[in-house]
Amino acid sequence: MNIRRERCKNGTRRNKTTGECECVLNNTCAICLERIITGNVKTTCKHNFHKECLVGWCKRQVPSTDGPNCPLCRNNIDHTYKKIMPFNSKEVFRYTNVCGLDEDGIKHNSKQIDKIIHNPKFDINVKNYYGQTLLDELCSYTFISGIHFKDFIEYLIQKPTIVIDNHTIAGLIGNKNDVILTLFIKHNKIPHYLKKLVDV
């Protein structure tokens, strides 16, 4: 007689009597398979993990509109994710390149950018890996991908602590990006020595 023990979705064995995954019964983190002694996080679906393991799991998951799923039962754990993930302003750069995306992809990225930049902890002068500010990157993409980021640019340039690189404005002038230049003029953000070059 061939006896097969059922396995949970993550590959760990399921207890025959209770039906629970053995990692749940043994208070073991299903990600690293080590016993949980400190740094415990219980998800909304009542599964326990090491906080560090769950943060890593959530970071590796493909960004989706639904949020990350539990490694054990695959239920949505977006609520837990928001509690444990440290806020990082640089996450915004994951969504700024919309080249080649269809309309749904652009809407999804725009929604994510909107959520990040309106977070009270967001650093409006955040820089990407190359030292380029978010404002500069959004302005450069408007030339390539239309004006998808117009509202975000206006939101940023209205902030009193925003740092505006003169190269950004010079690039807009050089590319004749009148739509975005109009925003800088409207909020009086064109340096005096560049105003004579603006013909909007």
N, C-alpha and C positions, 0 to 999 in steps of 0.2 A: 504494500500500500504506500503510495507516494504522498507524504504529508508536506504541503507547502505553507510556509508562514506568509501571511499577507504583509505587504510592505506599504509604508506611507508614501505620499507623493514625493518626499525628499529622499526616499530610498532607505530610511531607517525602518526597523521591524515594528510591526503593530502587535501589541499584546493580545493574545487569543481570548483572554477572559474579559478584559475591559474594553477592548477595541481601540485604546489610546496608543499613540506612538510611544515607543519605549523611551525616546528622548524626553517626552513630556513627563512620564512617570519618574524618570531618574533625575529630573531637573537638569537636563543636559541641553546645551545650546545646539540646535540642529544645524547651525552653520559651521561651527568649528569642531563640534562633537566633544567638547570639553565640558566638565561639570561646571554649573553656574554657582559661583561662591560670592562674587561681588560684581557690581556693574550690571545688575539685572534690569531688563526692560520687558514689560508685559504689553503685548500688542492689544489692539481693540478686539481681536479674535481670541484673546486669552492664551496666547503662546509666549513662552519666555525665551529670551535670547540675551547674550552679552550685548550691551549697548554698542560697543565698538564694532562687533560683528554685524549688527543690524544696520548701523550707519554705512559700513562698507557695502553691504548687500543693496541698500537703497541707492547708493551712488552708482553702482554697476547696472542697475536696471535701466532699460531704455526709457527715456522720458515719454510719458504719455499723458493724455488728458485725465486719465483715471487715477494716476498716482501709482506708487509701488504696491506690490502684492506680498503677502506673507510667504516666507519660504516653505512653510509647512502646508497650509491649507489653501494658499493662493487667493485668500480673501483680501480685499483692499485694506491697506493699513496707512492710508494717507494721513489720518488724524495722528497716529503714532509718529509717523515720519516727520510731520511738522513740529512735533514736540522735541524730538531728539536731534534733528539736523541743525548743526550750527549755521547761522545765516552767513552767507558769503556773497558779497556784492559781485564778485567776478563771475558768478553763475550766469549773469545776464548775457555774457558773451557767447554762451551756448546757443542763443536764439537770435543773434543779430544778423547772421548770414542767411538771407532768404533767396539767394540766387538759385534758380532751378526749381524752387518749390511751387506747387500748385496753390490755388487760392485757399484751400483748407489748411495746407501747411503754413502759409503766411499768417492766416488767422490764429492758428495754434501758437506760433512763435510770438506773435504780437500780444496774445493773451498772457503768455509767460513773462514777457518783458514788462508789461503793465503791472503784473503782480509783484515783480521784483523791485521795480523802481519806486513803487508806492509804499514799500515796506519802510517803517520808521528808521530801521537800522541801515538803510541803503546809503552808500557813499556815492554821491552824485559825481565825484571826480575820479571814480574808479578807473584803473588802467588795465588794459589787456596785457598779454604776455610780451608784446612788442613795445609797450609803453604808450600806447595810443589810448586816449580817453574815450569813454563811451560816446560822448557828444561827437567827437571827431569821427569815430567809426560809423555812427548812424548817418552823419552828413555825407560821408564818402559812399555809403551804400545807397543813398537816395539818388545819386547820379547813375549808379549801375541798375538799380532795381525800381526805379520810379520813386514815388513819394510815400511809401508805406509807413515811414517813421516820422512823418511830419508832426503829429500830435506829441510824440515823445520828445522830439527836439524842442518844440515850443515849451513843453513842461520843464525840461532841463534848463533852458536859457532864462526862464523866469526866476530860478532859484538864486537868492542873493550870494550864495557861496560858490556858485559855479565858476570854474576857471575855463576861460575860452582862449584857446590857442589861436593866435593870429594867422597861423598857417591854415587853420580850418577855414577861416573866412576868405583867405587868399585863394584856397582851392575852390571854394564855391564861386568866387568871382571869375577865376580862370575857366571853370567849366560852365559858366553862364547859368548856374542853377538859381534862377530868379525866384522860384517858389520858396526855397529855403532861405535865400538871402532876404526876402521880404519879412520873414519872421525876425531875423536879427535886426533889421531896420526898425520894425514895429516896437521892439523892446529895447531900442537904443543900445545895441551891443556891437556896433561897427566902430572900430577905432577911428579917430579923427583923420589920421593919415591915409586910411584906406577908403574913406567916404568918397573921395573924388573919382575912385575907380568903379564905384557902384552906379549902374545905370538901370534901375528897376522902375 
